[in-house]
Amino acid sequence: MNNTFKELFAPIRAEEALKERTRTFLAEKTRGYTRADAEGGRYSLCAACACALFLVLLGRWLYFTPTVEISIDINPSIELGINRFDQVIFVNGFNEDGQELSSTLHLKHKNYTKALEEILHHGHIEALLAGNEVMTITVVGPEGQQAAKILSGVEACAAKQHNTYCYFAPPEEIAAAHESGLSCGKYRAFLELQQLDPSITPEAVQGMSMREIRERIQLLGAGNANGPSPYHGQGNGHHGYGGPHSGGWRGGRDES
């Protein structure tokens, strides 16, 4: 009898042992797949984070890299850095008057035309222009679509201002101007004056207003038939493209 029961239950025990081995095998394989999936998920997450970080840094670089600068000079002197989206990304008061004026303005992250309008309609600037002072607005950058568009926009902003002149300058003038301690607009006027008076120094020009520089150029130019004057004979309709001695000016209303 005992032998008979053993024979009957032996297959059941064998089946249970097989099931247990099968469960053990599947558990090991399943844990392996789970680890692989987790590692793959972590890799995908890291790749996505790296891509997002790259896009953020690229966007920041694109936004905060100036492609054109605008030098506004009357004394005060202010320079605006403009990005590829035509937004103001920095404001530099280039002399004491410029620093004082820029501290009263909120120009960053505005379109350059709005920033320029705010400067032109500032009470101090309006008073200077009403007193027959001279303003120059220089668009500095590589010749191309953006520089041409910004120069056109600057001219439109300045069209109703008297004694206001707009022109273009190549980007290499920025480094030379700053090395001389001058804004780009005042540096160009200094080069014009230096042609007529080689003894003039950047230090002497730093404290002069644009009107004083202009009067000096006109005075010296009157006695020198070959002496250039960027203001002389330039009415509306002249675009300000050219090198540092080109005399290419685009004027507002000259009432001097």
PyRosetta script that sets phi, psi and omega in degrees:
from pyrosetta import init, pose_from_sequence

init()
pose = pose_from_sequence("MNNTFKELFAPIRAEEALKERTRTFLAEKTRGYTRADAEGGRYSLCAACACALFLVLLGRWLYFTPTVEISIDINPSIELGINRFDQVIFVNGFNEDGQELSSTLHLKHKNYTKALEEILHHGHIEALLAGNEVMTITVVGPEGQQAAKILSGVEACAAKQHNTYCYFAPPEEIAAAHESGLSCGKYRAFLELQQLDPSITPEAVQGMSMREIRERIQLLGAGNANGPSPYHGQGNGHHGYGGPHSGGWRGGRDES")
pose.set_psi(1, -48.9)
pose.set_omega(1, 179.2)
pose.set_phi(2, -57.9)
pose.set_psi(2, -41.6)
pose.set_omega(2, 179.6)
pose.set_phi(3, -63.9)
pose.set_psi(3, -35.4)
pose.set_omega(3, 179.4)
pose.set_phi(4, -64.0)
pose.set_psi(4, -44.9)
pose.set_omega(4, 178.2)
pose.set_phi(5, -62.4)
pose.set_psi(5, -40.3)
pose.set_omega(5, 178.8)
pose.set_phi(6, -60.8)
pose.set_psi(6, -40.8)
pose.set_omega(6, -179.7)
pose.set_phi(7, -66.6)
pose.set_psi(7, -35.3)
pose.set_omega(7, -179.1)
pose.set_phi(8, -70.2)
pose.set_psi(8, -40.5)
pose.set_omega(8, -174.3)
pose.set_phi(9, -91.4)
pose.set_psi(9, -9.3)
pose.set_omega(9, -179.4)
pose.set_phi(10, -59.8)
pose.set_psi(10, -43.9)
pose.set_omega(10, 179.2)
pose.set_phi(11, -62.8)
pose.set_psi(11, -34.4)
pose.set_omega(11, 179.9)
pose.set_phi(12, -64.4)
pose.set_psi(12, -45.3)
pose.set_omega(12, 179.2)
pose.set_phi(13, -63.5)
pose.set_psi(13, -40.5)
pose.set_omega(13, 178.9)
pose.set_phi(14, -62.3)
pose.set_psi(14, -40.1)
pose.set_omega(14, 179.9)
pose.set_phi(15, -65.0)
pose.set_psi(15, -39.9)
pose.set_omega(15, 178.3)
pose.set_phi(16, -64.4)
pose.set_psi(16, -40.3)
pose.set_omega(16, 179.1)
pose.set_phi(17, -64.4)
pose.set_psi(17, -38.7)
pose.set_omega(17, 178.7)
pose.set_phi(18, -66.0)
pose.set_psi(18, -41.2)
pose.set_omega(18, 178.5)
pose.set_phi(19, -61.8)
pose.set_psi(19, -41.8)
pose.set_omega(19, -179.1)
pose.set_phi(20, -63.8)
pose.set_psi(20, -43.2)
pose.set_omega(20, 177.8)
pose.set_phi(21, -64.0)
pose.set_psi(21, -38.4)
pose.set_omega(21, 178.8)
pose.set_phi(22, -64.4)
pose.set_psi(22, -43.4)
pose.set_omega(22, 178.8)
pose.set_phi(23, -61.8)
pose.set_psi(23, -41.9)
pose.set_omega(23, 179.3)
pose.set_phi(24, -62.6)
pose.set_psi(24, -42.7)
pose.set_omega(24, -179.5)
pose.set_phi(25, -63.8)
pose.set_psi(25, -46.4)
pose.set_omega(25, -178.5)
pose.set_phi(26, -67.2)
pose.set_psi(26, -36.6)
pose.set_omega(26, 179.3)
pose.set_phi(27, -63.5)
pose.set_psi(27, -42.1)
pose.set_omega(27, 178.5)
pose.set_phi(28, -63.5)
pose.set_psi(28, -43.4)
pose.set_omega(28, -179.6)
pose.set_phi(29, -67.0)
pose.set_psi(29, -39.6)
pose.set_omega(29, -178.9)
pose.set_phi(30, -65.8)
pose.set_psi(30, -42.8)
pose.set_omega(30, 177.4)
pose.set_phi(31, -61.5)
pose.set_psi(31, -35.6)
pose.set_omega(31, 178.2)
pose.set_phi(32, -63.8)
pose.set_psi(32, -44.6)
pose.set_omega(32, 179.1)
pose.set_phi(33, -65.1)
pose.set_psi(33, -37.2)
pose.set_omega(33, -179.6)
pose.set_phi(34, -64.9)
pose.set_psi(34, -42.1)
pose.set_omega(34, 177.5)
pose.set_phi(35, -62.6)
pose.set_psi(35, -42.7)
pose.set_omega(35, -179.9)
pose.set_phi(36, -63.3)
pose.set_psi(36, -42.7)
pose.set_omega(36, 179.2)
pose.set_phi(37, -63.3)
pose.set_psi(37, -41.0)
pose.set_omega(37, -179.7)
pose.set_phi(38, -64.4)
pose.set_psi(38, -43.2)
pose.set_omega(38, 178.4)
pose.set_phi(39, -63.5)
pose.set_psi(39, -40.4)
pose.set_omega(39, 177.0)
pose.set_phi(40, -63.7)
pose.set_psi(40, -39.2)
pose.set_omega(40, 178.5)
pose.set_phi(41, -65.3)
pose.set_psi(41, -41.5)
pose.set_omega(41, 178.3)
pose.set_phi(42, -64.5)
pose.set_psi(42, -39.1)
pose.set_omega(42, 178.4)
pose.set_phi(43, -63.5)
pose.set_psi(43, -44.3)
pose.set_omega(43, 179.6)
pose.set_phi(44, -63.0)
pose.set_psi(44, -40.0)
pose.set_omega(44, 179.8)
pose.set_phi(45, -65.3)
pose.set_psi(45, -42.8)
pose.set_omega(45, 178.7)
pose.set_phi(46, -63.3)
pose.set_psi(46, -41.4)
pose.set_omega(46, 179.3)
pose.set_phi(47, -63.3)
pose.set_psi(47, -41.9)
pose.set_omega(47, 179.2)
pose.set_phi(48, -64.6)
pose.set_psi(48, -41.7)
pose.set_omega(48, 178.9)
pose.set_phi(49, -63.8)
pose.set_psi(49, -41.9)
pose.set_omega(49, 179.3)
pose.set_phi(50, -63.6)
pose.set_psi(50, -40.3)
pose.set_omega(50, 178.8)
pose.set_phi(51, -64.7)
pose.set_psi(51, -43.5)
pose.set_omega(51, 179.6)
pose.set_phi(52, -63.8)
pose.set_psi(52, -41.3)
pose.set_omega(52, 178.7)
pose.set_phi(53, -63.6)
pose.set_psi(53, -41.3)
pose.set_omega(53, 178.3)
pose.set_phi(54, -61.0)
pose.set_psi(54, -43.5)
pose.set_omega(54, -179.9)
pose.set_phi(55, -65.4)
pose.set_psi(55, -39.1)
pose.set_omega(55, 178.1)
pose.set_phi(56, -63.5)
pose.set_psi(56, -46.8)
pose.set_omega(56, -179.5)
pose.set_phi(57, -65.5)
pose.set_psi(57, -38.9)
pose.set_omega(57, 178.4)
pose.set_phi(58, -64.2)
pose.set_psi(58, -44.9)
pose.set_omega(58, 179.0)
pose.set_phi(59, -62.5)
pose.set_psi(59, -40.4)
pose.set_omega(59, 178.7)
pose.set_phi(60, -64.6)
pose.set_psi(60, -42.9)
pose.set_omega(60, 179.1)
pose.set_phi(61, -63.3)
pose.set_psi(61, -44.1)
pose.set_omega(61, 179.7)
pose.set_phi(62, -62.3)
pose.set_psi(62, -39.8)
pose.set_omega(62, -176.0)
pose.set_phi(63, -75.1)
pose.set_psi(63, -42.3)
pose.set_omega(63, -171.7)
pose.set_phi(64, -95.2)
pose.set_psi(64, 10.6)
pose.set_omega(64, 175.7)
pose.set_phi(65, -98.5)
pose.set_psi(65, 117.4)
pose.set_omega(65, 179.4)
pose.set_phi(66, -71.1)
pose.set_psi(66, 137.5)
pose.set_omega(66, 176.8)
pose.set_phi(67, -112.0)
pose.set_psi(67, -21.8)
pose.set_omega(67, 177.9)
pose.set_phi(68, -142.9)
pose.set_psi(68, 147.7)
pose.set_omega(68, 173.1)
pose.set_phi(69, -123.6)
pose.set_psi(69, 149.1)
pose.set_omega(69, 178.0)
pose.set_phi(70, -120.4)
pose.set_psi(70, 121.3)
pose.set_omega(70, 178.6)
pose.set_phi(71, -103.4)
pose.set_psi(71, 121.0)
pose.set_omega(71, -179.0)
pose.set_phi(72, -114.1)
pose.set_psi(72, 117.3)
pose.set_omega(72, -172.0)
pose.set_phi(73, -129.7)
pose.set_psi(73, 127.1)
pose.set_omega(73, 172.1)
pose.set_phi(74, -146.0)
pose.set_psi(74, -22.8)
pose.set_omega(74, -169.4)
pose.set_phi(75, 84.7)
pose.set_psi(75, 78.3)
pose.set_omega(75, 32.3)
pose.set_phi(76, -76.5)
pose.set_psi(76, 163.2)
pose.set_omega(76, 173.9)
pose.set_phi(77, -120.9)
pose.set_psi(77, 129.1)
pose.set_omega(77, -179.3)
pose.set_phi(78, -133.1)
pose.set_psi(78, 139.4)
pose.set_omega(78, 173.3)
pose.set_phi(79, -118.3)
pose.set_psi(79, 135.8)
pose.set_omega(79, 178.5)
pose.set_phi(80, -112.6)
pose.set_psi(80, 131.4)
pose.set_omega(80, 172.9)
pose.set_phi(81, -93.4)
pose.set_psi(81, 126.9)
pose.set_omega(81, -176.2)
pose.set_phi(82, -115.2)
pose.set_psi(82, 132.2)
pose.set_omega(82, 179.2)
pose.set_phi(83, -89.6)
pose.set_psi(83, -177.2)
pose.set_omega(83, -176.1)
pose.set_phi(84, -68.3)
pose.set_psi(84, -12.2)
pose.set_omega(84, 178.1)
pose.set_phi(85, -99.2)
pose.set_psi(85, 12.5)
pose.set_omega(85, 178.0)
pose.set_phi(86, 67.6)
pose.set_psi(86, 23.9)
pose.set_omega(86, 178.6)
pose.set_phi(87, -102.2)
pose.set_psi(87, 144.8)
pose.set_omega(87, 176.8)
pose.set_phi(88, -75.4)
pose.set_psi(88, 122.7)
pose.set_omega(88, -179.9)
pose.set_phi(89, -112.6)
pose.set_psi(89, -14.1)
pose.set_omega(89, 170.3)
pose.set_phi(90, -153.5)
pose.set_psi(90, 153.1)
pose.set_omega(90, 178.3)
pose.set_phi(91, -127.9)
pose.set_psi(91, 124.0)
pose.set_omega(91, -177.4)
pose.set_phi(92, -121.9)
pose.set_psi(92, 110.5)
pose.set_omega(92, 171.8)
pose.set_phi(93, -76.1)
pose.set_psi(93, 113.2)
pose.set_omega(93, -166.5)
pose.set_phi(94, -89.5)
pose.set_psi(94, -7.2)
pose.set_omega(94, 170.9)
pose.set_phi(95, -142.6)
pose.set_psi(95, -178.9)
pose.set_omega(95, -174.9)
pose.set_phi(96, -60.2)
pose.set_psi(96, -43.4)
pose.set_omega(96, 177.5)
pose.set_phi(97, -63.2)
pose.set_psi(97, -39.6)
pose.set_omega(97, 179.3)
pose.set_phi(98, -65.7)
pose.set_psi(98, -40.0)
pose.set_omega(98, 178.2)
pose.set_phi(99, -65.3)
pose.set_psi(99, -39.4)
pose.set_omega(99, 179.4)
pose.set_phi(100, -66.3)
pose.set_psi(100, -41.6)
pose.set_omega(100, 179.4)
pose.set_phi(101, -67.4)
pose.set_psi(101, -45.7)
pose.set_omega(101, -176.8)
pose.set_phi(102, -63.7)
pose.set_psi(102, -27.1)
pose.set_omega(102, 178.8)
pose.set_phi(103, -69.5)
pose.set_psi(103, -18.1)
pose.set_omega(103, 179.5)
pose.set_phi(104, -95.6)
pose.set_psi(104, -4.3)
pose.set_omega(104, -177.0)
pose.set_phi(105, -108.4)
pose.set_psi(105, 154.6)
pose.set_omega(105, 176.3)
pose.set_phi(106, -125.4)
pose.set_psi(106, 85.3)
pose.set_omega(106, -170.2)
pose.set_phi(107, -105.7)
pose.set_psi(107, -21.3)
pose.set_omega(107, -174.4)
pose.set_phi(108, -63.6)
pose.set_psi(108, 140.9)
pose.set_omega(108, 178.2)
pose.set_phi(109, 68.4)
pose.set_psi(109, 19.5)
pose.set_omega(109, 172.5)
pose.set_phi(110, -105.5)
pose.set_psi(110, 154.6)
pose.set_omega(110, 172.3)
pose.set_phi(111, -60.8)
pose.set_psi(111, 144.8)
pose.set_omega(111, -173.2)
pose.set_phi(112, -60.2)
pose.set_psi(112, -32.9)
pose.set_omega(112, -179.7)
pose.set_phi(113, -67.3)
pose.set_psi(113, -40.1)
pose.set_omega(113, 177.7)
pose.set_phi(114, -65.9)
pose.set_psi(114, -40.2)
pose.set_omega(114, 178.8)
pose.set_phi(115, -64.2)
pose.set_psi(115, -42.9)
pose.set_omega(115, -179.4)
pose.set_phi(116, -66.4)
pose.set_psi(116, -41.2)
pose.set_omega(116, 177.2)
pose.set_phi(117, -60.4)
pose.set_psi(117, -39.6)
pose.set_omega(117, 179.5)
pose.set_phi(118, -63.9)
pose.set_psi(118, -38.6)
pose.set_omega(118, 178.3)
pose.set_phi(119, -68.3)
pose.set_psi(119, -47.4)
pose.set_omega(119, -176.5)
pose.set_phi(120, -63.3)
pose.set_psi(120, -30.3)
pose.set_omega(120, -177.4)
pose.set_phi(121, -100.0)
pose.set_psi(121, 10.1)
pose.set_omega(121, 172.9)
pose.set_phi(122, -68.2)
pose.set_psi(122, 139.8)
pose.set_omega(122, -175.6)
pose.set_phi(123, -54.7)
pose.set_psi(123, -40.4)
pose.set_omega(123, -178.1)
pose.set_phi(124, -66.4)
pose.set_psi(124, -42.5)
pose.set_omega(124, 179.7)
pose.set_phi(125, -67.4)
pose.set_psi(125, -42.5)
pose.set_omega(125, 178.2)
pose.set_phi(126, -60.2)
pose.set_psi(126, -39.4)
pose.set_omega(126, 179.9)
pose.set_phi(127, -66.6)
pose.set_psi(127, -40.0)
pose.set_omega(127, 179.4)
pose.set_phi(128, -64.6)
pose.set_psi(128, -45.7)
pose.set_omega(128, 179.9)
pose.set_phi(129, -66.2)
pose.set_psi(129, -36.4)
pose.set_omega(129, 176.9)
pose.set_phi(130, -65.0)
pose.set_psi(130, -27.2)
pose.set_omega(130, 177.9)
pose.set_phi(131, -87.4)
pose.set_psi(131, 14.9)
pose.set_omega(131, 174.9)
pose.set_phi(132, 73.6)
pose.set_psi(132, 23.1)
pose.set_omega(132, 171.6)
pose.set_phi(133, -73.1)
pose.set_psi(133, 166.7)
pose.set_omega(133, -176.6)
pose.set_phi(134, -114.0)
pose.set_psi(134, 135.3)
pose.set_omega(134, 176.4)
pose.set_phi(135, -118.7)
pose.set_psi(135, 136.4)
pose.set_omega(135, 171.8)
pose.set_phi(136, -118.4)
pose.set_psi(136, 140.7)
pose.set_omega(136, 177.7)
pose.set_phi(137, -124.8)
pose.set_psi(137, 115.2)
pose.set_omega(137, -175.1)
pose.set_phi(138, -110.5)
pose.set_psi(138, 124.3)
pose.set_omega(138, 173.1)
pose.set_phi(139, -94.3)
pose.set_psi(139, 118.1)
pose.set_omega(139, -174.2)
pose.set_phi(140, -114.5)
pose.set_psi(140, 124.0)
pose.set_omega(140, 178.6)
pose.set_phi(141, 170.6)
pose.set_psi(141, 176.5)
pose.set_omega(141, 177.4)
pose.set_phi(142, -68.4)
pose.set_psi(142, 143.0)
pose.set_omega(142, 178.3)
pose.set_phi(143, -63.8)
pose.set_psi(143, 129.4)
pose.set_omega(143, -178.0)
pose.set_phi(144, 173.5)
pose.set_psi(144, -172.0)
pose.set_omega(144, -173.3)
pose.set_phi(145, -62.7)
pose.set_psi(145, -45.0)
pose.set_omega(145, -176.5)
pose.set_phi(146, -67.1)
pose.set_psi(146, -44.7)
pose.set_omega(146, -179.3)
pose.set_phi(147, -61.6)
pose.set_psi(147, -42.0)
pose.set_omega(147, 179.3)
pose.set_phi(148, -64.5)
pose.set_psi(148, -41.8)
pose.set_omega(148, 179.8)
pose.set_phi(149, -64.7)
pose.set_psi(149, -43.0)
pose.set_omega(149, -179.1)
pose.set_phi(150, -68.0)
pose.set_psi(150, -40.1)
pose.set_omega(150, 177.0)
pose.set_phi(151, -59.7)
pose.set_psi(151, -42.0)
pose.set_omega(151, 178.7)
pose.set_phi(152, -63.4)
pose.set_psi(152, -41.4)
pose.set_omega(152, 178.0)
pose.set_phi(153, -66.0)
pose.set_psi(153, -38.0)
pose.set_omega(153, 178.1)
pose.set_phi(154, -65.6)
pose.set_psi(154, -42.6)
pose.set_omega(154, 178.4)
pose.set_phi(155, -60.3)
pose.set_psi(155, -40.7)
pose.set_omega(155, 179.6)
pose.set_phi(156, -64.2)
pose.set_psi(156, -39.9)
pose.set_omega(156, 179.1)
pose.set_phi(157, -65.4)
pose.set_psi(157, -36.4)
pose.set_omega(157, -174.3)
pose.set_phi(158, -91.6)
pose.set_psi(158, -1.8)
pose.set_omega(158, -171.7)
pose.set_phi(159, -58.4)
pose.set_psi(159, -33.4)
pose.set_omega(159, -176.0)
pose.set_phi(160, -96.1)
pose.set_psi(160, 3.2)
pose.set_omega(160, 179.8)
pose.set_phi(161, -94.0)
pose.set_psi(161, 133.3)
pose.set_omega(161, 176.9)
pose.set_phi(162, -84.8)
pose.set_psi(162, 154.4)
pose.set_omega(162, 179.7)
pose.set_phi(163, 56.4)
pose.set_psi(163, 34.7)
pose.set_omega(163, 179.4)
pose.set_phi(164, -121.8)
pose.set_psi(164, 128.4)
pose.set_omega(164, -174.0)
pose.set_phi(165, -125.8)
pose.set_psi(165, 137.0)
pose.set_omega(165, -178.1)
pose.set_phi(166, -121.1)
pose.set_psi(166, 141.3)
pose.set_omega(166, 176.5)
pose.set_phi(167, -159.1)
pose.set_psi(167, 170.5)
pose.set_omega(167, -178.2)
pose.set_phi(168, -105.4)
pose.set_psi(168, 145.7)
pose.set_omega(168, 175.6)
pose.set_phi(169, -136.6)
pose.set_psi(169, 144.5)
pose.set_omega(169, 178.2)
pose.set_phi(170, -70.7)
pose.set_psi(170, 155.1)
pose.set_omega(170, -173.0)
pose.set_phi(171, -64.1)
pose.set_psi(171, -25.4)
pose.set_omega(171, -178.5)
pose.set_phi(172, -65.6)
pose.set_psi(172, -18.4)
pose.set_omega(172, 179.0)
pose.set_phi(173, -69.7)
pose.set_psi(173, -24.8)
pose.set_omega(173, -179.3)
pose.set_phi(174, -60.4)
pose.set_psi(174, -50.6)
pose.set_omega(174, -178.1)
pose.set_phi(175, -62.2)
pose.set_psi(175, -43.9)
pose.set_omega(175, -179.2)
pose.set_phi(176, -64.9)
pose.set_psi(176, -40.2)
pose.set_omega(176, -179.8)
pose.set_phi(177, -64.7)
pose.set_psi(177, -47.8)
pose.set_omega(177, -177.6)
pose.set_phi(178, -67.1)
pose.set_psi(178, -33.3)
pose.set_omega(178, 176.8)
pose.set_phi(179, -64.4)
pose.set_psi(179, -29.7)
pose.set_omega(179, 178.1)
pose.set_phi(180, -86.3)
pose.set_psi(180, -2.5)
pose.set_omega(180, -179.4)
pose.set_phi(181, 79.3)
pose.set_psi(181, 21.4)
pose.set_omega(181, -177.3)
pose.set_phi(182, -122.2)
pose.set_psi(182, 154.0)
pose.set_omega(182, 169.2)
pose.set_phi(183, -70.4)
pose.set_psi(183, 163.8)
pose.set_omega(183, -176.0)
pose.set_phi(184, -64.0)
pose.set_psi(184, -41.7)
pose.set_omega(184, -179.7)
pose.set_phi(185, -63.2)
pose.set_psi(185, -43.6)
pose.set_omega(185, -179.8)
pose.set_phi(186, -71.0)
pose.set_psi(186, -31.2)
pose.set_omega(186, 178.3)
pose.set_phi(187, -64.5)
pose.set_psi(187, -41.1)
pose.set_omega(187, 178.2)
pose.set_phi(188, -62.4)
pose.set_psi(188, -42.2)
pose.set_omega(188, 177.8)
pose.set_phi(189, -64.2)
pose.set_psi(189, -37.1)
pose.set_omega(189, 177.2)
pose.set_phi(190, -61.6)
pose.set_psi(190, -42.2)
pose.set_omega(190, 179.2)
pose.set_phi(191, -62.9)
pose.set_psi(191, -39.4)
pose.set_omega(191, 177.7)
pose.set_phi(192, -63.4)
pose.set_psi(192, -44.4)
pose.set_omega(192, -179.4)
pose.set_phi(193, -68.5)
pose.set_psi(193, -36.1)
pose.set_omega(193, -178.7)
pose.set_phi(194, -64.8)
pose.set_psi(194, -30.7)
pose.set_omega(194, 176.7)
pose.set_phi(195, -62.8)
pose.set_psi(195, -32.1)
pose.set_omega(195, -178.9)
pose.set_phi(196, -90.7)
pose.set_psi(196, -28.9)
pose.set_omega(196, -178.7)
pose.set_phi(197, -136.0)
pose.set_psi(197, 87.9)
pose.set_omega(197, -176.6)
pose.set_phi(198, -60.0)
pose.set_psi(198, -17.4)
pose.set_omega(198, -178.6)
pose.set_phi(199, -81.0)
pose.set_psi(199, -10.6)
pose.set_omega(199, -177.2)
pose.set_phi(200, -68.3)
pose.set_psi(200, 142.8)
pose.set_omega(200, -178.4)
pose.set_phi(201, -118.6)
pose.set_psi(201, 157.7)
pose.set_omega(201, 176.0)
pose.set_phi(202, -58.8)
pose.set_psi(202, -34.8)
pose.set_omega(202, 179.7)
pose.set_phi(203, -63.3)
pose.set_psi(203, -36.7)
pose.set_omega(203, 179.6)
pose.set_phi(204, -69.1)
pose.set_psi(204, -32.7)
pose.set_omega(204, -177.5)
pose.set_phi(205, -79.2)
pose.set_psi(205, -26.9)
pose.set_omega(205, -175.2)
pose.set_phi(206, -52.9)
pose.set_psi(206, -42.1)
pose.set_omega(206, -176.5)
pose.set_phi(207, -89.5)
pose.set_psi(207, 1.3)
pose.set_omega(207, -178.6)
pose.set_phi(208, -91.1)
pose.set_psi(208, 145.8)
pose.set_omega(208, 173.2)
pose.set_phi(209, -79.8)
pose.set_psi(209, 164.8)
pose.set_omega(209, 178.6)
pose.set_phi(210, -63.6)
pose.set_psi(210, -32.7)
pose.set_omega(210, 177.2)
pose.set_phi(211, -64.9)
pose.set_psi(211, -41.2)
pose.set_omega(211, 179.3)
pose.set_phi(212, -65.1)
pose.set_psi(212, -39.9)
pose.set_omega(212, 177.9)
pose.set_phi(213, -65.1)
pose.set_psi(213, -41.9)
pose.set_omega(213, -179.9)
pose.set_phi(214, -62.0)
pose.set_psi(214, -45.9)
pose.set_omega(214, -179.3)
pose.set_phi(215, -62.7)
pose.set_psi(215, -36.5)
pose.set_omega(215, 178.1)
pose.set_phi(216, -66.7)
pose.set_psi(216, -40.8)
pose.set_omega(216, 178.2)
pose.set_phi(217, -63.9)
pose.set_psi(217, -45.3)
pose.set_omega(217, -179.4)
pose.set_phi(218, -64.7)
pose.set_psi(218, -39.5)
pose.set_omega(218, 179.9)
pose.set_phi(219, -64.5)
pose.set_psi(219, -47.2)
pose.set_omega(219, -179.9)
pose.set_phi(220, -71.0)
pose.set_psi(220, -36.5)
pose.set_omega(220, -179.7)
pose.set_phi(221, -66.7)
pose.set_psi(221, -28.1)
pose.set_omega(221, 179.7)
pose.set_phi(222, -65.0)
pose.set_psi(222, -28.2)
pose.set_omega(222, 179.4)
pose.set_phi(223, -98.5)
pose.set_psi(223, 5.2)
pose.set_omega(223, -178.2)
pose.set_phi(224, -135.2)
pose.set_psi(224, 104.4)
pose.set_omega(224, -175.6)
pose.set_phi(225, -62.0)
pose.set_psi(225, -25.6)
pose.set_omega(225, -178.5)
pose.set_phi(226, -94.5)
pose.set_psi(226, -1.7)
pose.set_omega(226, -175.9)
pose.set_phi(227, -75.5)
pose.set_psi(227, 127.4)
pose.set_omega(227, -178.3)
pose.set_phi(228, -78.5)
pose.set_psi(228, 147.1)
pose.set_omega(228, 171.4)
pose.set_phi(229, -135.8)
pose.set_psi(229, 115.1)
pose.set_omega(229, -175.6)
pose.set_phi(230, -66.1)
pose.set_psi(230, -15.9)
pose.set_omega(230, -177.8)
pose.set_phi(231, -93.5)
pose.set_psi(231, -25.1)
pose.set_omega(231, -168.8)
pose.set_phi(232, -69.1)
pose.set_psi(232, 126.8)
pose.set_omega(232, 172.7)
pose.set_phi(233, 70.2)
pose.set_psi(233, 17.4)
pose.set_omega(233, -178.0)
pose.set_phi(234, -107.7)
pose.set_psi(234, 103.9)
pose.set_omega(234, 175.2)
pose.set_phi(235, -99.8)
pose.set_psi(235, -161.6)
pose.set_omega(235, 176.8)
pose.set_phi(236, -67.4)
pose.set_psi(236, 151.1)
pose.set_omega(236, 174.8)
pose.set_phi(237, 103.2)
pose.set_psi(237, 2.6)
pose.set_omega(237, 178.4)
pose.set_phi(238, -110.3)
pose.set_psi(238, 117.5)
pose.set_omega(238, 176.7)
pose.set_phi(239, -77.1)
pose.set_psi(239, 144.9)
pose.set_omega(239, -173.3)
pose.set_phi(240, -92.3)
pose.set_psi(240, 53.2)
pose.set_omega(240, 175.6)
pose.set_phi(241, -96.2)
pose.set_psi(241, 140.8)
pose.set_omega(241, 175.3)
pose.set_phi(242, 151.5)
pose.set_psi(242, 174.5)
pose.set_omega(242, 179.8)
pose.set_phi(243, -79.9)
pose.set_psi(243, -172.8)
pose.set_omega(243, -173.0)
pose.set_phi(244, -65.0)
pose.set_psi(244, -19.5)
pose.set_omega(244, -179.1)
pose.set_phi(245, -118.4)
pose.set_psi(245, 19.2)
pose.set_omega(245, -173.1)
pose.set_phi(246, -75.4)
pose.set_psi(246, -26.2)
pose.set_omega(246, -176.3)
pose.set_phi(247, 71.1)
pose.set_psi(247, 17.6)
pose.set_omega(247, -179.1)
pose.set_phi(248, -82.4)
pose.set_psi(248, 105.3)
pose.set_omega(248, -175.6)
pose.set_phi(249, -123.8)
pose.set_psi(249, 148.9)
pose.set_omega(249, 173.0)
pose.set_phi(250, -120.4)
pose.set_psi(250, 108.5)
pose.set_omega(250, -170.1)
pose.set_phi(251, -94.8)
pose.set_psi(251, 153.7)
pose.set_omega(251, 162.5)
pose.set_phi(252, -84.0)
pose.set_psi(252, -149.7)
pose.set_omega(252, 179.0)
pose.set_phi(253, -82.1)
pose.set_psi(253, 117.5)
pose.set_omega(253, 179.8)
pose.set_phi(254, -92.7)
pose.set_psi(254, 107.0)
pose.set_omega(254, -177.5)
pose.set_phi(255, -111.8)
pose.set_psi(255, 17.9)
pose.set_omega(255, -179.9)
pose.set_phi(256, -78.2)
pose.dump_pdb("model.pdb")
